[in-house]
Amino acid sequence: MCGIAGFWQPPGENADRMNERVKQMAATLRHRGPDDEGSWIDPDAGVALGFRRLAILDLSPSGHQPMKSADERYTLVFNGEIYNYKDLKAELATGGYPFRGTSDTEVILAGFCLWGFERTIARMSGMFGLAVWDADSRTLTLARDRVGKKPVYYGRTGNAWLFASELKALRAFPGFTPVVDRDALTQFLRFTYVPAPLSIYKGVFKLPPGYFLTLSRDGDSVATCYWDAATIARNGQRN
């Protein structure tokens, strides 16, 4: 279990302040990842990614996150485990990707570089919540595994997008004011949990299982379902 957190806001803020802010968000997730911490910022884009690591695969520093792809296009924070990463790595290695370590995180990045985001996500078998910054398209994309084993929360406060593995990390962002969503509270009292895409806070959402969400600076977001059990069952397909 690891923890991811971050934000995307208009550019122009001091780099040290951005770094301190995302570290504060990630620090609330220390219980999810006591082995290592990391942060990455791009002040010109206004994006910041934070990470807390529980080292399972590749215990060396080459597994440190946030992690950049070899071509430096993608920067990734990833919570989870990809069960078929060795098979994917073997296939990607034939495409010439210059692997530096043995982590499944690096395999994901290699897939993004050689296959593209959507094809890679569709081929990943495992449990995960992730956020990836694409420096070419200037987009931030969040994704969650097929059955929702790993959580991803997101929302906006003012003119900033926020995301994290847990709500407490969002509360660490200056200016975020949590307000209980009465509809979500009703769902909780009825089912003893809050079903996605709601969260207990108004304006904050859980990314549904089998979805990825592409965020834009102007505040728009596009949600895409990349895997749906009912559709697979109807079509008689397996993935």
C-alpha positions in Angstrom: 0.0 0.0 0.0 1.3 3.4 -1.0 -0.2 6.9 -1.1 -0.5 9.4 -3.9 -1.4 13.1 -3.7 -1.1 16.3 -5.7 -2.6 19.3 -7.3 -2.8 21.3 -10.5 -3.3 25.0 -10.3 -2.5 28.1 -12.4 1.2 28.6 -12.9 3.2 31.3 -11.1 3.5 30.2 -7.5 6.9 29.9 -5.9 8.4 26.5 -6.4 9.4 26.1 -2.8 5.9 26.8 -1.7 4.5 24.3 -4.1 6.9 21.7 -3.0 6.1 22.3 0.7 2.4 22.1 0.0 2.5 18.8 -1.8 4.8 17.3 0.8 2.3 18.3 3.5 -0.5 16.5 1.5 1.6 13.4 1.1 2.7 13.5 4.8 -0.9 12.7 5.9 -0.5 9.4 4.0 2.6 8.3 5.8 0.8 5.3 7.3 0.3 4.0 3.7 4.0 4.3 2.8 6.5 4.5 5.6 9.6 3.4 3.5 10.1 6.5 1.3 8.7 9.8 0.2 9.0 11.9 -2.9 7.7 14.9 -4.6 7.9 16.5 -8.1 6.8 19.9 -9.2 6.6 21.9 -12.5 6.0 25.5 -11.5 5.6 26.6 -15.2 2.6 24.2 -15.5 1.4 24.6 -11.9 1.4 20.8 -11.3 2.7 19.0 -8.2 2.8 15.2 -7.4 3.5 13.7 -4.0 4.1 10.1 -3.0 4.5 7.9 0.1 6.1 4.5 -0.6 5.7 1.0 0.8 8.5 -0.8 -1.0 7.3 -4.2 -2.4 8.9 -4.5 -5.8 12.4 -3.1 -6.6 13.5 -2.0 -3.1 16.3 0.0 -4.6 16.3 3.8 -5.2 15.4 3.0 -8.9 11.8 2.4 -7.6 11.6 5.9 -6.1 8.5 7.9 -7.1 7.4 10.2 -8.6 9.0 8.5 -11.6 9.7 10.0 -15.0 9.6 8.0 -18.3 12.9 7.6 -20.1 11.8 10.3 -22.7 10.8 12.6 -19.8 7.3 13.0 -21.3 5.4 11.3 -18.4 5.7 11.8 -14.6 3.9 9.1 -12.6 2.8 8.4 -9.1 1.4 4.9 -8.7 -0.2 3.1 -5.8 -0.7 -0.7 -6.2 0.7 -3.7 -7.9 0.6 -4.9 -11.5 0.5 -8.7 -11.5 1.4 -9.2 -15.2 4.2 -6.6 -15.2 6.9 -9.1 -16.1 5.1 -10.2 -19.2 4.5 -6.6 -20.2 8.1 -5.7 -19.5 9.3 -8.6 -21.7 7.2 -7.3 -24.6 8.1 -3.7 -24.1 11.8 -4.6 -23.9 11.6 -5.9 -27.5 10.5 -2.4 -28.5 13.7 -1.0 -27.2 12.6 0.8 -24.0 15.7 1.4 -21.8 14.7 -0.1 -18.5 16.8 1.1 -15.5 15.2 -0.9 -12.6 12.8 -3.8 -11.9 9.7 -2.0 -10.6 6.2 -2.3 -12.1 6.0 1.5 -12.0 8.7 1.7 -14.7 6.8 -0.9 -16.8 3.7 1.3 -16.7 5.7 4.3 -17.9 7.3 2.2 -20.7 3.8 1.3 -21.8 2.7 4.9 -21.9 5.7 5.7 -24.1 5.5 2.8 -26.5 1.8 2.0 -26.6 0.0 5.1 -25.3 -2.0 5.6 -22.2 -5.3 3.8 -23.1 -3.7 0.7 -24.5 -1.4 0.4 -21.5 -4.2 0.8 -18.9 -6.3 -1.8 -20.8 -3.5 -4.3 -20.5 -2.6 -3.8 -16.9 -3.8 -6.6 -14.6 -3.7 -5.7 -11.0 -4.8 -3.2 -8.4 -3.9 0.5 -8.8 -4.7 4.1 -8.3 -2.4 6.5 -10.3 -1.9 10.0 -11.5 0.3 10.8 -14.6 1.3 14.2 -15.9 1.8 14.3 -19.7 4.2 17.1 -20.5 3.4 17.0 -24.2 -0.4 17.3 -24.0 -0.3 19.2 -20.7 -2.9 17.0 -19.1 -3.2 15.3 -15.8 -4.9 11.9 -15.8 -6.1 9.8 -12.9 -6.9 6.1 -13.2 -8.3 3.4 -11.0 -8.2 -0.4 -11.3 -11.1 -2.5 -12.6 -12.7 -3.4 -9.3 -11.6 -0.4 -7.2 -9.2 -2.0 -4.9 -7.2 1.2 -4.7 -8.9 4.5 -4.0 -8.6 7.8 -5.9 -10.3 11.0 -4.7 -10.4 14.2 -6.7 -12.1 17.6 -6.7 -11.6 21.3 -7.2 -11.0 24.1 -4.6 -10.9 27.5 -6.0 -9.0 27.3 -9.3 -7.0 24.1 -8.4 -7.6 20.5 -9.0 -6.7 18.2 -6.1 -6.3 14.4 -5.9 -5.2 11.9 -3.3 -5.5 8.3 -2.1 -7.4 9.6 1.0 -9.5 12.6 1.9 -7.2 13.7 4.7 -4.6 14.6 2.1 -7.1 17.0 0.4 -7.8 18.6 3.8 -4.1 19.5 4.0 -4.3 21.7 1.0 -4.6 25.4 2.0 -8.0 26.8 1.3 -9.8 23.5 1.1 -12.9 23.7 3.2 -14.6 20.3 3.7 -18.4 20.5 3.6 -20.5 17.4 4.2 -22.6 16.3 1.2 -26.0 15.6 2.5 -26.8 13.3 -0.4 -23.7 11.3 0.3 -24.5 11.2 4.0 -28.0 9.8 3.1 -26.3 7.1 1.0 -23.9 6.3 3.9 -26.8 5.9 6.4 -28.6 3.6 3.9 -25.8 1.4 2.7 -23.1 2.0 5.5 -20.7 3.3 2.8 -20.6 6.1 0.2 -20.9 4.7 -3.3 -18.8 6.2 -6.1 -18.7 8.7 -7.6 -19.8 10.5 -4.4 -17.6 11.1 -1.4 -18.7 12.4 2.0 -17.5 15.9 1.0 -19.4 18.1 -1.4 -17.5 18.7 -4.6 -15.1 15.8 -4.0 -15.5 12.6 -5.9 -14.3 9.0 -5.9 -13.1 7.9 -9.3 -15.3 4.8 -10.1 -13.6 1.4 -10.7 -12.6 0.8 -14.3 -12.4 4.5 -15.1 -9.7 7.1 -15.9 -10.3 10.8 -15.7 -8.4 13.4 -17.8 -8.3 16.9 -16.3 -7.8 20.2 -18.1 -6.6 23.5 -16.7 -9.8 25.3 -17.5 -11.6 23.1 -15.0 -13.1 20.6 -17.4 -12.8 16.8 -17.0 -13.4 13.9 -19.2 -14.2 10.5 -17.6 -13.7 7.3 -19.7 -14.7 3.8 -18.8 -12.0 1.5 -20.0 -13.5 -1.7 -18.4 -17.0 -2.7 -17.5 -17.9 -6.1 -16.1 -21.5 -6.0 -17.5 -20.3 -5.1 -21.0 -17.6 -7.8 -20.9 -20.2 -10.4 -19.8 -22.7 -9.4 -22.5 -20.1 -9.6 -25.2 -18.5 -12.8 -23.9 -15.1 -11.2 -23.8 -12.3 -11.5 -21.2 -9.6 -8.9 -20.5 
